[in-house]
């Protein structure tokens, strides 16, 4: 049986998959069901906090759920975080009409019950290898989080803890409980 050629980011952009989320991992299409309600509510609260902080200070751009970023070429990898921040100095002008060919400075991934640990770690590695400086993982089910840094260090965030923008977004922080809700 012939092996299909790897898909490109341009082909992914033209693909029409109604009611599905899709990423491209080393040329292979990965399709998932839409996220659940709790996931969407957490992402919305986080996006609001990020956007308000970044816009008030004109620090760059915040993009919301499922915005694609081409992180690697030949074979292509396109990842889509739940929330991402790109600093003003790195923002393209004009804004991309297709997938941005850069890694955001800060990436947030909110876990769904169907997310598998190995896949989440692979996503983190893709973001960090491509140049993201911080990757935040929020786990609503366990009410905890993790911070992965470009220098290889990892921090655990307990349910009573806070995420901090560190040197990527100085002065930005919020408690995990405030985005998880009741």
C-alpha angles and dihedrals in degrees: 000000000000119000115237116243114252114270118243128222089248090056091048090053090056094046117109112210107161115212094003136108116223138188132175117231115189091329096314120116114234113195125190137179119257115280120261129255097264091050091052093048092051092047091049093052092048093047091051092052093046094046095049093049095044097043095047089055098034090232099149138282134322117202125198135226121325100008106153126232123188102224100170139017133214096046097023126228119195116181127186117204126199092238130000139180126209117189119238091246090059099039114117118236116240097028116252117269089197130033114319112246096221140072117253117244091236127022129191123200118187111201124233122204090255095055113114119217094234092052092049092051090048089053091050090050092050092051094046095043089053092053109270109149099205132024117188120198116198117194109193093181094058093029092231141104145202134216119212116192133201090243090062098254121132130202129195118223114206122209090264093046135096138234114231128200090221112186092335095064106007113204095019117120141137136178118257090230091058093063097037095058124199 
